[in-house]
Amino acid sequence: AHPETPYGQEFSDLVVTPDDDPAPDEQVALADSVGLALLIVLDSLTPSERVAFVLHDMFAVPFHEIGHILGKSTDAAKMIGSRARRKVRATDRQGYAGRQHREVVRAFHHAARGGDFEALLRVLDPNVKLTVDTPDGIVVTLGATEVAAGARMFSGEVGRHRPVLVNGIPGHMSWHPDGKPLSVIAFTVTAKRITAIHIVVDPVKLAAIHLPDPV
């Protein structure tokens, strides 16, 4: 670990909001809502995209018939259907990535609070970078072994803490026992491994961020 020069505005524009992702047992109950989720995605498509996607991908209607319904050529109907399919798949990938990100972050905190060094190494990328914004400047730690050793500080975590969204990405926040903000943590996850962790513990910078209330 070594001091580094400040990196300007990297943490100045953080948007931190509560992460109200449902608990595992609630997720089971939500499994029956897949049909509703698809309807929500379809609702984001244009009328032509919705018709092309539903008729072709769900009911196997040929594109020349879809084109006739839409008043378009067969090639134009194919392009509309392809555009709709890309939107649906992109939405699905984003949802999957968000769930996967949460799972990795939860595994990290479970291992850190339990002091499980081996479990930490499994969830950290070998070249993970930990950046901590402290009152005395920026401190950077590189490598899974070094970061895992430092992460064990969570094993003695006191006060209150909760999952949050940091700029829309699952992260974590902690408060002192008296309710004052202690830290905001943002994670970068790639291929089911944490590749970067950014932590803000500088009280001045924490005070400049609009933060959720402790649970």
Protein Blocks (a to p, Z undefined) as FASTA:
>chain_A
ZZdddehjmmmmcccdddfbdcfklmmmmmmmmmmmmmmmmmmpcfklmmmmmmmmmnop
afklmmmmnopafklmmmmmmmmmmmmmmmmmmmmmmmmmmmmmmmmmmmmmnopaklmm
mmpcfkbccddddfkbccddedjklmmmmmmmmmmgghjdddddeehiacdddddfkopa
fbdcddddeehiafbdcddfbfklmmmpccdddZZ
